[in-house]
Amino acid sequence: MLSNIGVPGLILILVVALIIFGPNKLPEIGRAFGKSLKEFKKATEGITEDIKEEMTKEVNSDDKTEIKK
């Protein structure tokens, strides 16, 4: 999604944000956005790890079931 924006699009977004929020609010908004993105990535990694663990358990249990047969 963001890879399709390009440099001119980013400049336009920054100019519009500067006009709407003003120069004093932009650093605060940037920090809040960065923290939110960091928390989102952390949650995503946790979910990914849970899925990998479940898949590993399932594969291991399937292997043990086949050996017993």
C-alpha distances in whole Angstrom, upper triangle without the diagonal:
4,5,6,8,11,14,15,12,13,16,16,15,17,20,19,19,22,24,23,24,26,27,28,26,23,24,24,21,19,21,21,17,18,20,18,15,18,20,17,16,20,20,18,20,23,22,21,25,26,25,26,30,30,29,32,34,34,34,37,39,39,40,43,44,44,46,49,49
4,5,6,8,11,12,10,9,13,14,12,14,17,17,17,20,22,21,22,24,24,25,23,20,21,22,18,16,19,19,15,15,18,17,14,17,19,16,16,20,21,18,20,24,23,22,25,28,27,28,31,32,31,33,36,36,36,39,41,41,42,45,46,46,48,51,51
4,6,7,10,12,11,11,14,15,14,16,19,19,19,22,24,24,25,26,26,28,26,22,23,24,22,19,22,22,18,18,21,20,17,19,21,19,18,22,23,20,22,25,25,23,26,29,28,28,31,32,31,33,36,36,36,39,41,41,42,45,46,46,48,51,51
4,6,10,11,9,10,14,14,13,16,18,18,19,22,23,23,25,26,26,29,27,23,25,26,23,21,24,24,20,20,24,22,19,22,24,22,21,25,25,23,25,28,27,26,29,31,30,31,34,35,34,36,39,39,39,42,44,43,44,47,48,48,50,53,53
4,7,8,5,7,10,10,10,12,15,15,16,18,20,20,21,23,23,25,23,20,22,23,20,18,21,22,18,19,22,21,18,21,24,22,21,25,26,24,26,29,29,28,31,33,32,33,36,37,36,38,41,41,41,44,46,46,47,50,51,51,53,56,56
4,6,5,6,9,10,11,13,15,16,17,18,20,21,22,23,23,26,24,21,22,24,21,19,22,23,20,20,23,23,20,23,25,24,23,27,28,26,27,31,31,30,33,35,34,34,38,39,38,40,43,43,43,46,48,47,49,52,53,53,55,57,58
4,5,5,6,9,10,11,12,14,15,16,18,20,21,21,20,23,22,19,20,23,20,18,21,23,20,20,23,23,21,23,26,25,24,28,29,28,29,32,33,32,35,37,36,37,40,41,41,42,45,46,46,48,50,50,51,54,55,55,57,60,61
4,5,5,6,9,10,11,12,14,15,17,18,20,20,20,23,22,19,21,23,21,19,23,24,21,22,25,25,23,26,28,27,27,30,32,30,32,35,35,34,37,40,39,40,43,44,43,45,48,48,48,51,53,53,54,57,58,58,60,63,63
4,5,5,6,9,10,11,12,14,15,16,18,19,19,22,21,18,20,22,19,17,21,22,18,20,23,22,20,23,26,24,24,28,29,27,29,33,32,32,35,37,36,37,40,41,41,43,46,46,46,49,51,51,52,55,56,56,58,61,61
4,5,5,6,9,10,10,12,14,15,16,17,17,19,18,15,16,18,16,14,18,18,15,16,20,20,18,21,23,22,22,26,27,26,27,31,31,30,33,35,35,36,39,40,40,42,44,45,45,48,50,50,51,54,55,55,57,60,60
4,5,5,6,9,10,10,12,14,15,15,15,18,17,14,16,19,17,15,19,20,18,18,22,22,21,23,26,25,25,29,30,29,31,34,34,34,37,39,39,40,42,44,44,45,48,49,49,51,53,54,55,57,59,59,61,63,64
4,5,5,6,9,10,11,12,14,15,15,18,17,15,17,19,17,16,20,21,18,20,23,23,21,25,27,26,26,30,31,30,32,35,35,35,38,40,39,40,43,44,44,46,49,49,50,52,54,54,56,58,59,60,62,64,65
4,6,5,6,9,10,10,12,13,14,17,15,12,15,16,14,13,17,17,15,16,20,19,18,21,23,22,23,26,27,27,29,32,32,32,35,37,36,38,41,42,42,44,46,46,47,50,51,52,53,56,57,57,59,62,62
4,5,5,6,9,10,10,11,11,14,12,9,12,14,12,11,15,16,14,15,19,19,18,21,23,23,24,26,28,27,29,32,33,33,35,37,38,39,41,43,43,45,47,48,48,51,53,53,55,57,58,59,61,63,64
4,5,5,6,9,10,10,10,14,13,11,14,16,14,14,18,19,17,19,22,22,22,24,27,26,27,30,31,31,33,36,36,37,39,41,41,42,45,46,46,48,51,51,52,54,56,57,58,61,62,62,64,67,67
4,5,5,6,9,10,11,14,13,11,15,16,14,14,18,18,16,19,22,21,21,24,26,25,27,30,30,30,33,35,35,36,39,40,40,42,44,45,46,48,50,50,51,54,55,56,57,60,61,62,64,66,67
4,5,5,6,7,9,11,10,8,11,12,10,11,14,14,13,16,18,18,18,21,23,23,24,27,28,28,30,32,33,34,36,38,38,40,42,43,44,46,48,48,50,52,53,54,56,58,59,60,62,64,65
4,6,5,5,6,9,9,7,10,12,11,12,15,16,15,17,20,20,21,23,25,25,27,29,30,31,33,35,36,36,39,41,41,43,45,46,47,49,51,52,53,55,56,57,59,61,62,63,65,67,68
4,6,6,8,11,11,10,14,15,14,15,18,19,18,21,23,23,23,26,28,28,29,32,33,33,36,38,38,39,42,43,44,45,48,49,49,51,53,54,55,57,59,59,61,63,64,65,67,69,70
4,6,9,11,10,10,13,14,12,14,17,17,16,19,21,21,22,25,26,26,28,30,31,31,34,36,36,37,40,41,41,43,46,46,47,49,51,52,53,55,57,57,59,61,62,63,66,67,68
4,7,8,6,7,10,10,9,11,14,14,14,17,19,19,20,23,24,24,26,28,29,30,32,34,35,36,38,40,40,42,44,45,46,48,50,51,52,54,56,57,58,60,61,63,65,66,67
4,6,6,7,10,11,11,13,15,16,16,19,21,21,22,25,26,27,28,30,32,32,35,36,37,38,41,42,43,45,47,48,49,51,53,53,55,57,58,59,61,63,64,65,67,69,70
4,6,6,8,10,10,11,14,15,16,18,20,21,22,24,26,26,28,30,31,32,34,36,37,38,40,42,43,44,46,48,49,50,52,53,54,56,58,59,60,62,64,65,67,69,70
4,6,7,8,10,11,13,14,15,17,18,20,21,23,24,26,27,29,30,32,33,35,36,38,39,41,42,44,46,47,48,50,52,53,54,56,58,59,60,62,63,65,66,68,70
4,6,5,6,9,10,11,12,14,16,17,18,20,21,23,25,26,27,29,31,32,33,35,37,38,39,41,43,44,45,47,49,50,51,53,54,56,57,59,60,62,63,65,67
4,5,5,6,9,10,10,12,14,15,16,18,20,21,22,24,26,27,28,30,32,33,35,36,37,39,41,42,43,45,47,48,49,51,53,54,55,57,58,60,61,63,65
4,5,5,6,9,10,10,12,14,15,16,18,20,21,23,24,26,27,29,30,31,33,35,36,37,39,41,42,43,45,47,48,49,51,52,54,56,57,58,60,62,63
4,5,5,6,9,10,11,12,14,15,17,18,20,21,23,24,26,27,29,30,32,33,35,36,38,40,41,42,44,45,47,48,50,51,53,54,56,57,59,61,62
4,5,5,6,9,10,11,12,14,15,16,18,20,21,22,24,26,27,28,30,32,33,35,36,38,39,41,42,44,45,47,48,49,51,53,54,56,57,59,60
4,5,5,6,9,10,10,12,14,15,16,18,20,21,23,24,26,27,29,30,32,33,35,36,37,39,41,42,43,45,47,48,49,51,53,54,55,57,59
4,5,5,6,9,10,10,12,14,15,16,18,20,21,23,25,26,27,29,30,32,33,35,36,38,39,41,42,44,45,47,48,50,51,53,54,56,58
4,5,5,6,9,10,11,12,14,15,17,18,20,21,23,24,26,27,29,30,32,33,35,36,38,39,41,42,44,45,47,48,50,51,53,55,56
4,6,5,6,9,10,10,12,14,15,16,18,20,21,22,24,26,27,29,30,32,33,35,36,38,39,41,42,43,45,47,48,49,51,53,54
4,5,5,6,9,10,11,12,14,15,17,18,20,21,23,25,26,27,29,31,32,33,35,36,37,39,41,42,43,45,47,48,50,51,53
4,5,5,6,9,10,11,12,14,15,17,19,20,21,23,25,26,27,29,30,32,33,35,36,38,39,41,42,44,45,47,48,50,52
4,5,5,6,9,10,11,12,14,15,17,18,20,21,23,24,26,27,29,30,32,33,35,36,38,39,41,42,44,45,47,49,50
4,5,5,6,9,10,10,12,14,15,16,18,20,21,22,24,26,27,29,30,32,33,35,36,37,39,41,42,43,45,47,48
4,5,5,6,9,10,11,12,14,15,17,19,20,21,23,25,26,27,29,30,32,33,35,36,38,39,41,42,44,46,47
4,5,5,6,9,10,11,12,14,15,17,19,20,21,23,25,26,27,29,30,32,33,35,36,38,39,41,42,44,46
4,5,5,6,9,10,11,12,14,15,17,18,20,21,23,24,26,27,29,30,32,33,35,36,38,39,41,43,44
4,5,5,6,9,10,10,12,14,15,16,18,20,21,22,24,26,27,28,30,31,33,35,36,37,39,41,42
4,5,5,6,9,10,11,13,14,15,17,19,20,21,23,25,26,27,29,30,32,33,35,37,38,40,41
4,5,5,6,9,10,11,13,14,16,17,19,20,21,23,25,26,27,29,30,32,33,35,37,38,40
4,5,5,6,9,10,11,12,14,16,17,18,20,21,23,24,26,27,29,30,32,33,35,37,38
4,5,5,6,9,10,10,12,14,15,16,18,20,21,22,24,26,27,29,30,32,33,35,37
4,5,5,6,9,10,11,13,14,15,17,19,20,21,23,24,26,27,29,31,32,33,35
4,5,5,6,9,10,11,12,14,15,17,18,20,21,23,24,26,27,29,31,32,33
4,5,5,6,9,10,11,12,14,15,16,18,20,21,23,24,26,27,29,31,32
4,5,5,6,9,10,11,12,14,15,16,18,20,21,23,24,26,27,29,31
4,5,5,6,9,10,11,12,14,15,17,18,20,21,23,25,26,27,29
4,5,5,6,9,10,11,12,14,15,16,18,20,21,23,24,26,27
4,5,5,6,9,10,10,12,14,15,16,18,20,21,23,25,26
4,5,5,6,9,10,11,12,14,15,17,18,20,21,23,25
4,5,5,6,9,10,11,12,14,15,16,18,20,21,23
4,5,5,6,9,10,10,12,14,15,17,18,20,21
4,5,5,6,9,10,11,12,14,15,17,19,20
4,6,5,6,9,10,11,12,14,15,17,19
4,5,5,6,9,10,11,12,14,16,17
4,5,5,6,9,10,11,12,15,16
4,5,5,6,9,10,11,13,15
4,5,5,6,9,10,11,13
4,5,5,6,9,10,11
4,5,5,6,9,10
4,5,5,6,9
4,5,5,7
4,5,5
4,5
4
